[in-house]
């Protein structure tokens, strides 16, 4: 399995990128936000999910490990495939999507292309207990379509890489001061 790719962005088209890794070009499907954040010629790292179906193989890329975990949770929901999951992740940053699910905001999830009201409600029912507590209550910024620049949480990614489920990693970091260094936040979260 391909866990991640680090290489030069060679081409951009649709919602896909071609990443040159040592002379081999990998086509990866990314969210709209990741697509817009990438520039041709720059080196980027993407965590990947390799989808193999009867008639196609696709590689999905994520700028953070937390986004990949949310994607994996989304595709575990009946009726939500990889394309619908990427559409949901294209609505806002991964933390905002997680927060919307934790706050049971089905109307936000239903804004994704190819995701109807019933599918959005199923996402909420199936995943609300799996994504952890909301980082803040209410999603007025998200519901209004305002994209906030939420940086990927390196401490959250590190805890997930250590094997913590998304819900437990989020809970462990919940009461740790965000102004501390990444290393200190991880250390304090592991003590809890």
C-alpha positions, 0 to 999 in steps of 0.5 A, spaced: 500 500 500 502 507 498 502 510 505 504 517 502 507 521 496 512 526 497 514 530 490 514 535 485 507 537 483 507 537 475 500 537 472 494 540 475 487 538 472 480 537 474 481 535 481 487 531 480 494 532 481 500 529 477 506 528 483 513 526 480 516 522 485 523 520 483 521 520 475 514 516 476 508 521 476 502 519 480 496 521 479 492 523 485 485 526 486 485 531 492 480 536 495 478 542 492 482 546 498 488 542 497 488 543 489 487 550 490 493 550 495 498 547 490 502 550 485 506 547 479 513 546 481 513 546 488 514 539 493 508 537 497 507 531 501 500 527 501 497 522 505 494 517 500 488 512 500 488 507 494 481 505 492 481 499 488 474 497 484 472 492 479 473 497 473 478 502 476 484 504 481 484 511 484 489 514 488 486 519 493 491 524 496 490 528 503 495 534 506 494 531 513 493 525 516 487 527 520 483 529 513 485 522 511 482 519 517 476 523 516 475 520 509 476 513 511 470 514 516 466 517 511 467 512 506 465 507 511 458 510 511 453 506 506 452 510 500 458 514 501 463 512 496 470 516 495 468 521 490 462 523 495 467 523 501 472 528 497 466 532 495 465 533 503 472 534 504 472 539 499 467 543 503 472 546 508 478 544 512 478 537 515 477 540 522 471 544 520 468 538 517 469 534 523 466 539 527 460 539 523 459 532 523 460 532 531 455 538 531 450 534 527 450 539 522 447 535 516 445 541 512 452 543 511 454 535 509 448 536 504 452 541 501 457 537 498 456 535 490 452 528 490 450 528 497 443 528 499 439 530 505 438 522 507 446 521 506 448 527 510 443 524 515 446 517 515 453 520 515 451 524 522 448 518 525 454 513 523 460 518 525 458 523 530 460 518 536 467 516 532 469 523 530 470 526 537 467 532 541 466 538 537 472 543 537 467 549 538 459 549 538 456 551 532 458 552 525 456 559 523 462 560 519 462 553 516 454 554 514 455 561 511 460 558 507 466 562 510 472 558 509 477 559 515 484 558 514 485 552 519 492 549 519 492 542 519 494 540 527 500 537 527 499 534 534 493 531 532 496 528 526 502 525 530 497 522 535 493 518 529 500 516 526 501 513 533 495 509 532 490 513 536 483 513 533 481 520 531 476 520 536 481 519 542 486 523 539 481 529 539 479 528 546 486 527 548 488 534 545 481 537 547 484 540 554 491 541 552 493 549 550 494 550 543 499 555 544 504 550 546 509 547 542 507 541 538 512 536 542 509 539 548 502 538 546 503 531 544 507 529 551 501 532 555 496 529 551 499 522 552 499 523 559 492 523 559 
